[in-house]
Amino acid sequence: MYLIGDQPPYVDQLRQALQAIPAQLLSGMAPSRQPLQLSPAALLQDWMRNDEVYLIQRGPLRVVLDQRALFQLDEGDLIGLGRTLDLPTLNYESEADVLVQPYDREAFLTAATATPAQRDALLRYMLGQQSLLAQALIRLKPPVTQPATGFRRYAAGEVIIRQGDSAEHVFVITEGHAEAWVDGCKVGEVCQDEIVGALAVFTHTPRTASVIAKTSCAVLVIPQDQFVSLMETTPRIAHSLIENMARHINTLNKEVTRLRSAAEQPSASN
Protein backbone atom coordinates (compact mmCIF):
# COMPACT_ATOMS: atom_id res chain seq x y z
CA MET A 1 0.00 0.00 0.00
CA TYR A 2 1.25 3.47 -0.93
CA LEU A 3 -0.30 6.78 0.02
CA ILE A 4 -0.87 9.21 -2.84
CA GLY A 5 1.91 11.83 -2.90
CA ASP A 6 4.68 12.29 -0.35
CA GLN A 7 4.48 10.29 2.85
CA PRO A 8 6.25 10.61 6.23
CA PRO A 9 9.04 8.07 7.00
CA TYR A 10 6.97 6.32 9.68
CA VAL A 11 4.21 5.66 7.13
CA ASP A 12 6.70 4.05 4.76
CA GLN A 13 8.04 1.87 7.60
CA LEU A 14 4.52 0.77 8.52
CA ARG A 15 3.70 -0.01 4.89
CA GLN A 16 6.79 -2.20 4.53
CA ALA A 17 5.97 -4.06 7.75
CA LEU A 18 2.43 -4.77 6.55
CA GLN A 19 3.44 -5.88 3.06
CA ALA A 20 4.68 -9.33 4.17
CA ILE A 21 1.75 -10.23 6.44
CA PRO A 22 -0.82 -11.43 3.83
CA ALA A 23 1.59 -14.07 2.47
CA GLN A 24 2.15 -15.28 6.05
CA LEU A 25 -1.59 -15.53 6.69
CA LEU A 26 -2.22 -17.36 3.40
CA SER A 27 0.67 -19.80 3.78
CA GLY A 28 -0.50 -23.34 2.95
CA MET A 29 -4.00 -22.26 1.90
CA ALA A 30 -5.38 -23.34 -1.46
CA PRO A 31 -7.00 -20.68 -3.69
CA SER A 32 -10.76 -20.91 -4.18
CA ARG A 33 -10.44 -20.61 -7.98
CA GLN A 34 -8.14 -19.53 -10.77
CA PRO A 35 -6.52 -16.06 -10.68
CA LEU A 36 -8.59 -13.23 -12.14
CA GLN A 37 -7.07 -10.95 -14.75
CA LEU A 38 -9.02 -7.71 -14.62
CA SER A 39 -8.86 -4.98 -17.23
CA PRO A 40 -9.33 -1.31 -16.26
CA ALA A 41 -12.92 -1.57 -17.53
CA ALA A 42 -13.59 -4.78 -15.57
CA LEU A 43 -12.38 -3.15 -12.37
CA LEU A 44 -15.24 -0.66 -12.64
CA GLN A 45 -17.78 -3.51 -12.57
CA ASP A 46 -19.01 -5.42 -9.49
CA TRP A 47 -16.40 -8.17 -9.73
CA MET A 48 -15.78 -8.87 -6.02
CA ARG A 49 -17.68 -11.53 -4.08
CA ASN A 50 -18.59 -11.28 -0.41
CA ASP A 51 -17.33 -14.82 0.28
CA GLU A 52 -13.81 -14.18 -1.03
CA VAL A 53 -10.68 -12.20 -0.25
CA TYR A 54 -8.13 -11.36 -2.93
CA LEU A 55 -4.35 -11.30 -2.96
CA ILE A 56 -2.94 -8.89 -5.53
CA GLN A 57 -0.39 -10.73 -7.67
CA ARG A 58 0.15 -7.99 -10.22
CA GLY A 59 -0.70 -4.33 -9.73
CA PRO A 60 -0.81 -1.52 -9.01
CA LEU A 61 -4.40 -0.96 -7.94
CA ARG A 62 -5.70 2.48 -6.96
CA VAL A 63 -8.32 2.66 -4.18
CA VAL A 64 -11.01 5.32 -4.70
CA LEU A 65 -13.67 6.68 -2.34
CA ASP A 66 -16.29 9.12 -3.65
CA GLN A 67 -14.26 9.58 -6.86
CA ARG A 68 -11.14 10.60 -4.91
CA ALA A 69 -7.98 8.47 -4.84
CA LEU A 70 -7.03 7.41 -1.30
CA PHE A 71 -4.00 5.19 -1.78
CA GLN A 72 -2.42 2.63 -4.09
CA LEU A 73 -2.13 -1.13 -3.56
CA ASP A 74 0.51 -3.36 -5.08
CA GLU A 75 1.68 -6.98 -5.23
CA GLY A 76 1.23 -8.72 -1.88
CA ASP A 77 -1.65 -6.58 -0.63
CA LEU A 78 -4.91 -8.21 0.43
CA ILE A 79 -8.36 -6.80 -0.34
CA GLY A 80 -11.94 -7.80 0.38
CA LEU A 81 -11.80 -8.29 4.16
CA GLY A 82 -14.36 -5.56 4.83
CA ARG A 83 -16.86 -6.48 2.12
CA THR A 84 -19.51 -7.81 4.55
CA LEU A 85 -19.13 -4.96 7.03
CA ASP A 86 -21.15 -1.75 7.03
CA LEU A 87 -18.28 0.35 5.67
CA PRO A 88 -18.03 2.98 2.91
CA THR A 89 -17.83 1.40 -0.53
CA LEU A 90 -14.31 1.44 -1.94
CA ASN A 91 -13.77 1.26 -5.68
CA TYR A 92 -10.66 0.14 -7.54
CA GLU A 93 -9.00 1.59 -10.62
CA SER A 94 -5.90 0.92 -12.69
CA GLU A 95 -4.37 2.03 -15.98
CA ALA A 96 -3.32 -1.54 -16.82
CA ASP A 97 -4.57 -5.10 -16.29
CA VAL A 98 -4.43 -6.35 -12.70
CA LEU A 99 -4.05 -9.97 -11.54
CA VAL A 100 -5.68 -11.06 -8.25
CA GLN A 101 -5.88 -14.50 -6.61
CA PRO A 102 -9.21 -15.33 -4.90
CA TYR A 103 -9.34 -17.20 -1.57
CA ASP A 104 -12.37 -18.39 0.37
CA ARG A 105 -13.08 -15.77 3.01
CA GLU A 106 -14.23 -18.14 5.78
CA ALA A 107 -11.29 -20.47 5.18
CA PHE A 108 -8.94 -17.52 5.33
CA LEU A 109 -10.38 -16.24 8.63
CA THR A 110 -10.21 -19.75 10.13
CA ALA A 111 -6.56 -20.14 9.15
CA ALA A 112 -5.67 -16.58 10.14
CA THR A 113 -7.03 -17.09 13.68
CA ALA A 114 -5.86 -20.69 14.20
CA THR A 115 -2.86 -19.80 16.39
CA PRO A 116 -1.94 -16.88 18.64
CA ALA A 117 0.81 -15.88 16.20
CA GLN A 118 -1.62 -15.85 13.26
CA ARG A 119 -4.21 -13.89 15.24
CA ASP A 120 -1.56 -11.36 16.22
CA ALA A 121 -0.45 -11.01 12.59
CA LEU A 122 -4.04 -10.53 11.40
CA LEU A 123 -4.67 -7.92 14.10
CA ARG A 124 -1.47 -6.04 13.21
CA TYR A 125 -2.42 -6.10 9.54
CA MET A 126 -5.95 -4.81 10.07
CA LEU A 127 -4.87 -2.10 12.55
CA GLY A 128 -2.05 -1.07 10.22
CA GLN A 129 -4.43 -0.86 7.27
CA GLN A 130 -6.78 1.24 9.40
CA SER A 131 -3.93 3.59 10.31
CA LEU A 132 -2.91 4.02 6.66
CA LEU A 133 -6.52 4.60 5.66
CA ALA A 134 -6.83 7.29 8.34
CA GLN A 135 -3.70 8.96 6.96
CA ALA A 136 -5.21 8.90 3.47
CA LEU A 137 -8.50 10.39 4.67
CA ILE A 138 -6.68 13.17 6.54
CA ARG A 139 -5.03 14.16 3.27
CA LEU A 140 -8.45 14.56 1.64
CA LYS A 141 -9.64 16.99 4.28
CA PRO A 142 -8.60 20.61 3.75
CA PRO A 143 -6.56 22.00 6.62
CA VAL A 144 -8.59 23.89 9.17
CA THR A 145 -7.51 27.48 9.33
CA GLN A 146 -6.77 28.77 12.79
CA PRO A 147 -7.05 32.50 12.20
CA ALA A 148 -4.73 34.93 13.95
CA THR A 149 -7.73 36.72 15.36
CA GLY A 150 -7.93 39.10 18.27
CA PHE A 151 -10.58 40.82 20.36
CA ARG A 152 -10.80 44.57 20.73
CA ARG A 153 -13.11 46.69 22.82
CA TYR A 154 -14.53 50.00 21.62
CA ALA A 155 -16.24 52.59 23.79
CA ALA A 156 -19.41 54.31 22.57
CA GLY A 157 -18.47 56.85 19.90
CA GLU A 158 -15.20 55.17 18.91
CA VAL A 159 -14.56 54.43 15.24
CA ILE A 160 -14.31 50.71 14.44
CA ILE A 161 -13.94 51.18 10.67
CA ARG A 162 -13.11 54.48 9.00
CA GLN A 163 -14.44 55.33 5.53
CA GLY A 164 -11.65 55.48 2.93
CA ASP A 165 -9.17 53.33 4.87
CA SER A 166 -7.60 50.27 3.23
CA ALA A 167 -9.26 46.95 4.04
CA GLU A 168 -6.91 44.79 6.09
CA HIS A 169 -9.35 43.13 8.50
CA VAL A 170 -12.91 41.87 8.79
CA PHE A 171 -14.81 42.57 12.01
CA VAL A 172 -17.47 40.60 13.89
CA ILE A 173 -19.49 42.50 16.51
CA THR A 174 -19.66 39.93 19.31
CA GLU A 175 -21.15 42.31 21.87
CA GLY A 176 -22.80 45.70 21.60
CA HIS A 177 -24.33 47.83 18.85
CA ALA A 178 -22.76 50.04 16.16
CA GLU A 179 -23.88 52.32 13.32
CA ALA A 180 -22.76 52.64 9.70
CA TRP A 181 -22.11 56.15 8.35
CA VAL A 182 -21.32 57.39 4.83
CA ASP A 183 -20.16 60.97 4.27
CA GLY A 184 -21.56 62.00 7.64
CA CYS A 185 -24.99 60.42 7.07
CA LYS A 186 -26.19 57.41 9.04
CA VAL A 187 -27.04 54.58 6.65
CA GLY A 188 -27.63 51.58 8.89
CA GLU A 189 -27.40 49.69 12.15
CA VAL A 190 -24.85 47.00 12.98
CA CYS A 191 -26.15 44.53 15.52
CA GLN A 192 -24.51 41.84 17.61
CA ASP A 193 -22.99 38.88 15.69
CA GLU A 194 -22.92 40.82 12.42
CA ILE A 195 -19.90 40.66 10.10
CA VAL A 196 -18.70 44.05 8.87
CA GLY A 197 -15.94 45.11 6.53
CA ALA A 198 -16.11 42.07 4.27
CA LEU A 199 -17.21 43.98 1.14
CA ALA A 200 -13.96 45.94 0.88
CA VAL A 201 -11.97 42.75 1.45
CA PHE A 202 -13.68 40.94 -1.42
CA THR A 203 -13.64 43.91 -3.82
CA HIS A 204 -10.12 45.07 -2.88
CA THR A 205 -11.36 48.64 -2.48
CA PRO A 206 -11.12 51.19 0.34
CA ARG A 207 -13.76 51.17 3.06
CA THR A 208 -17.04 52.52 1.69
CA ALA A 209 -18.48 53.42 5.10
CA SER A 210 -17.46 54.17 8.65
CA VAL A 211 -18.68 51.96 11.49
CA ILE A 212 -18.95 53.72 14.85
CA ALA A 213 -19.75 52.07 18.17
CA LYS A 214 -23.14 53.20 19.46
CA THR A 215 -22.64 51.34 22.73
CA SER A 216 -19.61 49.65 24.25
CA CYS A 217 -18.64 46.94 21.74
CA ALA A 218 -16.53 43.78 21.81
CA VAL A 219 -15.21 43.07 18.32
CA LEU A 220 -13.48 40.03 16.84
CA VAL A 221 -10.83 41.19 14.36
CA ILE A 222 -9.85 38.75 11.57
CA PRO A 223 -7.06 39.44 9.04
CA GLN A 224 -8.40 39.50 5.48
CA ASP A 225 -6.44 36.46 4.21
CA GLN A 226 -7.54 34.44 7.23
CA PHE A 227 -11.16 35.43 6.63
CA VAL A 228 -11.05 34.26 3.01
CA SER A 229 -9.70 30.88 4.18
CA LEU A 230 -12.44 30.67 6.81
CA MET A 231 -15.06 31.30 4.14
CA GLU A 232 -13.70 28.33 2.18
CA THR A 233 -13.47 25.90 5.10
CA THR A 234 -16.34 27.03 7.37
CA PRO A 235 -19.73 27.19 5.61
CA ARG A 236 -21.33 28.72 8.73
CA ILE A 237 -19.25 31.88 8.26
CA ALA A 238 -20.35 32.18 4.63
CA HIS A 239 -23.99 31.59 5.62
CA SER A 240 -23.81 34.29 8.28
CA LEU A 241 -22.30 36.76 5.81
CA ILE A 242 -25.05 36.05 3.25
CA GLU A 243 -27.71 36.61 5.91
CA ASN A 244 -26.12 39.93 6.88
CA MET A 245 -25.94 41.09 3.28
CA ALA A 246 -29.55 40.09 2.62
CA ARG A 247 -30.68 42.00 5.70
CA HIS A 248 -28.80 45.14 4.65
CA ILE A 249 -30.14 44.92 1.09
CA ASN A 250 -33.67 44.66 2.46
CA THR A 251 -33.07 47.71 4.68
CA LEU A 252 -31.67 49.70 1.76
CA ASN A 253 -34.64 48.78 -0.43
CA LYS A 254 -37.03 50.03 2.24
CA GLU A 255 -35.05 53.26 2.59
CA VAL A 256 -35.05 53.81 -1.19
CA THR A 257 -38.83 53.24 -1.25
CA ARG A 258 -39.32 55.69 1.63
CA LEU A 259 -37.21 58.38 -0.03
CA ARG A 260 -38.95 57.89 -3.36
CA SER A 261 -42.36 58.23 -1.72
CA ALA A 262 -41.23 61.37 0.09
CA ALA A 263 -39.96 62.87 -3.18
CA GLU A 264 -43.21 62.10 -5.02
CA GLN A 265 -45.53 63.56 -2.37
CA PRO A 266 -44.85 67.27 -3.19
CA SER A 267 -45.42 66.58 -6.89
CA ALA A 268 -48.70 64.82 -6.15
CA SER A 269 -49.93 67.71 -3.99
CA ASN A 270 -49.27 70.16 -6.85
C-alpha positions as CSV (number, residue, x, y, z in Angstrom):
1,M,0.0,0.0,0.0
2,Y,1.3,3.5,-0.9
3,L,-0.3,6.8,0.0
4,I,-0.9,9.2,-2.8
5,G,1.9,11.8,-2.9
6,D,4.7,12.3,-0.3
7,Q,4.5,10.3,2.9
8,P,6.3,10.6,6.2
9,P,9.0,8.1,7.0
10,Y,7.0,6.3,9.7
11,V,4.2,5.7,7.1
12,D,6.7,4.0,4.8
13,Q,8.0,1.9,7.6
14,L,4.5,0.8,8.5
15,R,3.7,0.0,4.9
16,Q,6.8,-2.2,4.5
17,A,6.0,-4.1,7.7
18,L,2.4,-4.8,6.6
19,Q,3.4,-5.9,3.1
20,A,4.7,-9.3,4.2
21,I,1.8,-10.2,6.4
22,P,-0.8,-11.4,3.8
23,A,1.6,-14.1,2.5
24,Q,2.2,-15.3,6.0
25,L,-1.6,-15.5,6.7
26,L,-2.2,-17.4,3.4
27,S,0.7,-19.8,3.8
28,G,-0.5,-23.3,3.0
29,M,-4.0,-22.3,1.9
30,A,-5.4,-23.3,-1.5
31,P,-7.0,-20.7,-3.7
32,S,-10.8,-20.9,-4.2
33,R,-10.4,-20.6,-8.0
34,Q,-8.1,-19.5,-10.8
35,P,-6.5,-16.1,-10.7
36,L,-8.6,-13.2,-12.1
37,Q,-7.1,-11.0,-14.7
38,L,-9.0,-7.7,-14.6
39,S,-8.9,-5.0,-17.2
40,P,-9.3,-1.3,-16.3
41,A,-12.9,-1.6,-17.5
42,A,-13.6,-4.8,-15.6
43,L,-12.4,-3.2,-12.4
44,L,-15.2,-0.7,-12.6
45,Q,-17.8,-3.5,-12.6
46,D,-19.0,-5.4,-9.5
47,W,-16.4,-8.2,-9.7
48,M,-15.8,-8.9,-6.0
49,R,-17.7,-11.5,-4.1
50,N,-18.6,-11.3,-0.4
51,D,-17.3,-14.8,0.3
52,E,-13.8,-14.2,-1.0
53,V,-10.7,-12.2,-0.2
54,Y,-8.1,-11.4,-2.9
55,L,-4.4,-11.3,-3.0
56,I,-2.9,-8.9,-5.5
57,Q,-0.4,-10.7,-7.7
58,R,0.1,-8.0,-10.2
59,G,-0.7,-4.3,-9.7
60,P,-0.8,-1.5,-9.0
61,L,-4.4,-1.0,-7.9
62,R,-5.7,2.5,-7.0
63,V,-8.3,2.7,-4.2
64,V,-11.0,5.3,-4.7
65,L,-13.7,6.7,-2.3
66,D,-16.3,9.1,-3.6
67,Q,-14.3,9.6,-6.9
68,R,-11.1,10.6,-4.9
69,A,-8.0,8.5,-4.8
70,L,-7.0,7.4,-1.3
71,F,-4.0,5.2,-1.8
72,Q,-2.4,2.6,-4.1
73,L,-2.1,-1.1,-3.6
74,D,0.5,-3.4,-5.1
75,E,1.7,-7.0,-5.2
76,G,1.2,-8.7,-1.9
77,D,-1.7,-6.6,-0.6
78,L,-4.9,-8.2,0.4
79,I,-8.4,-6.8,-0.3
80,G,-11.9,-7.8,0.4
81,L,-11.8,-8.3,4.2
82,G,-14.4,-5.6,4.8
83,R,-16.9,-6.5,2.1
84,T,-19.5,-7.8,4.5
85,L,-19.1,-5.0,7.0
86,D,-21.1,-1.8,7.0
87,L,-18.3,0.4,5.7
88,P,-18.0,3.0,2.9
89,T,-17.8,1.4,-0.5
90,L,-14.3,1.4,-1.9
91,N,-13.8,1.3,-5.7
92,Y,-10.7,0.1,-7.5
93,E,-9.0,1.6,-10.6
94,S,-5.9,0.9,-12.7
95,E,-4.4,2.0,-16.0
96,A,-3.3,-1.5,-16.8
97,D,-4.6,-5.1,-16.3
98,V,-4.4,-6.4,-12.7
99,L,-4.1,-10.0,-11.5
100,V,-5.7,-11.1,-8.3
101,Q,-5.9,-14.5,-6.6
102,P,-9.2,-15.3,-4.9
103,Y,-9.3,-17.2,-1.6
104,D,-12.4,-18.4,0.4
105,R,-13.1,-15.8,3.0
106,E,-14.2,-18.1,5.8
107,A,-11.3,-20.5,5.2
108,F,-8.9,-17.5,5.3
109,L,-10.4,-16.2,8.6
110,T,-10.2,-19.7,10.1
111,A,-6.6,-20.1,9.2
112,A,-5.7,-16.6,10.1
113,T,-7.0,-17.1,13.7
114,A,-5.9,-20.7,14.2
115,T,-2.9,-19.8,16.4
116,P,-1.9,-16.9,18.6
117,A,0.8,-15.9,16.2
118,Q,-1.6,-15.8,13.3
119,R,-4.2,-13.9,15.2
120,D,-1.6,-11.4,16.2
121,A,-0.4,-11.0,12.6
122,L,-4.0,-10.5,11.4
123,L,-4.7,-7.9,14.1
124,R,-1.5,-6.0,13.2
125,Y,-2.4,-6.1,9.5
126,M,-5.9,-4.8,10.1
127,L,-4.9,-2.1,12.5
128,G,-2.1,-1.1,10.2
129,Q,-4.4,-0.9,7.3
130,Q,-6.8,1.2,9.4
131,S,-3.9,3.6,10.3
132,L,-2.9,4.0,6.7
133,L,-6.5,4.6,5.7
134,A,-6.8,7.3,8.3
135,Q,-3.7,9.0,7.0
136,A,-5.2,8.9,3.5
137,L,-8.5,10.4,4.7
138,I,-6.7,13.2,6.5
139,R,-5.0,14.2,3.3
140,L,-8.4,14.6,1.6
141,K,-9.6,17.0,4.3
142,P,-8.6,20.6,3.8
143,P,-6.6,22.0,6.6
144,V,-8.6,23.9,9.2
145,T,-7.5,27.5,9.3
146,Q,-6.8,28.8,12.8
147,P,-7.0,32.5,12.2
148,A,-4.7,34.9,13.9
149,T,-7.7,36.7,15.4
150,G,-7.9,39.1,18.3
151,F,-10.6,40.8,20.4
152,R,-10.8,44.6,20.7
153,R,-13.1,46.7,22.8
154,Y,-14.5,50.0,21.6
155,A,-16.2,52.6,23.8
156,A,-19.4,54.3,22.6
157,G,-18.5,56.8,19.9
158,E,-15.2,55.2,18.9
159,V,-14.6,54.4,15.2
160,I,-14.3,50.7,14.4
161,I,-13.9,51.2,10.7
162,R,-13.1,54.5,9.0
163,Q,-14.4,55.3,5.5
164,G,-11.6,55.5,2.9
165,D,-9.2,53.3,4.9
166,S,-7.6,50.3,3.2
167,A,-9.3,46.9,4.0
168,E,-6.9,44.8,6.1
169,H,-9.4,43.1,8.5
170,V,-12.9,41.9,8.8
171,F,-14.8,42.6,12.0
172,V,-17.5,40.6,13.9
173,I,-19.5,42.5,16.5
174,T,-19.7,39.9,19.3
175,E,-21.1,42.3,21.9
176,G,-22.8,45.7,21.6
177,H,-24.3,47.8,18.9
178,A,-22.8,50.0,16.2
179,E,-23.9,52.3,13.3
180,A,-22.8,52.6,9.7
181,W,-22.1,56.1,8.3
182,V,-21.3,57.4,4.8
183,D,-20.2,61.0,4.3
184,G,-21.6,62.0,7.6
185,C,-25.0,60.4,7.1
186,K,-26.2,57.4,9.0
187,V,-27.0,54.6,6.6
188,G,-27.6,51.6,8.9
189,E,-27.4,49.7,12.2
190,V,-24.9,47.0,13.0
191,C,-26.2,44.5,15.5
192,Q,-24.5,41.8,17.6
193,D,-23.0,38.9,15.7
194,E,-22.9,40.8,12.4
195,I,-19.9,40.7,10.1
196,V,-18.7,44.1,8.9
197,G,-15.9,45.1,6.5
198,A,-16.1,42.1,4.3
199,L,-17.2,44.0,1.1
200,A,-14.0,45.9,0.9
201,V,-12.0,42.7,1.4
202,F,-13.7,40.9,-1.4
203,T,-13.6,43.9,-3.8
204,H,-10.1,45.1,-2.9
205,T,-11.4,48.6,-2.5
206,P,-11.1,51.2,0.3
207,R,-13.8,51.2,3.1
208,T,-17.0,52.5,1.7
209,A,-18.5,53.4,5.1
210,S,-17.5,54.2,8.7
211,V,-18.7,52.0,11.5
212,I,-18.9,53.7,14.8
213,A,-19.7,52.1,18.2
214,K,-23.1,53.2,19.5
215,T,-22.6,51.3,22.7
216,S,-19.6,49.7,24.2
217,C,-18.6,46.9,21.7
218,A,-16.5,43.8,21.8
219,V,-15.2,43.1,18.3
220,L,-13.5,40.0,16.8
221,V,-10.8,41.2,14.4
222,I,-9.9,38.8,11.6
223,P,-7.1,39.4,9.0
224,Q,-8.4,39.5,5.5
225,D,-6.4,36.5,4.2
226,Q,-7.5,34.4,7.2
227,F,-11.2,35.4,6.6
228,V,-11.0,34.3,3.0
229,S,-9.7,30.9,4.2
230,L,-12.4,30.7,6.8
231,M,-15.1,31.3,4.1
232,E,-13.7,28.3,2.2
233,T,-13.5,25.9,5.1
234,T,-16.3,27.0,7.4
235,P,-19.7,27.2,5.6
236,R,-21.3,28.7,8.7
237,I,-19.3,31.9,8.3
238,A,-20.4,32.2,4.6
239,H,-24.0,31.6,5.6
240,S,-23.8,34.3,8.3
241,L,-22.3,36.8,5.8
242,I,-25.0,36.1,3.2
243,E,-27.7,36.6,5.9
244,N,-26.1,39.9,6.9
245,M,-25.9,41.1,3.3
246,A,-29.6,40.1,2.6
247,R,-30.7,42.0,5.7
248,H,-28.8,45.1,4.6
249,I,-30.1,44.9,1.1
250,N,-33.7,44.7,2.5
251,T,-33.1,47.7,4.7
252,L,-31.7,49.7,1.8
253,N,-34.6,48.8,-0.4
254,K,-37.0,50.0,2.2
255,E,-35.0,53.3,2.6
256,V,-35.1,53.8,-1.2
257,T,-38.8,53.2,-1.3
258,R,-39.3,55.7,1.6
259,L,-37.2,58.4,0.0
260,R,-38.9,57.9,-3.4
261,S,-42.4,58.2,-1.7
262,A,-41.2,61.4,0.1
263,A,-40.0,62.9,-3.2
264,E,-43.2,62.1,-5.0
265,Q,-45.5,63.6,-2.4
266,P,-44.9,67.3,-3.2
267,S,-45.4,66.6,-6.9
268,A,-48.7,64.8,-6.1
269,S,-49.9,67.7,-4.0
270,N,-49.3,70.2,-6.9
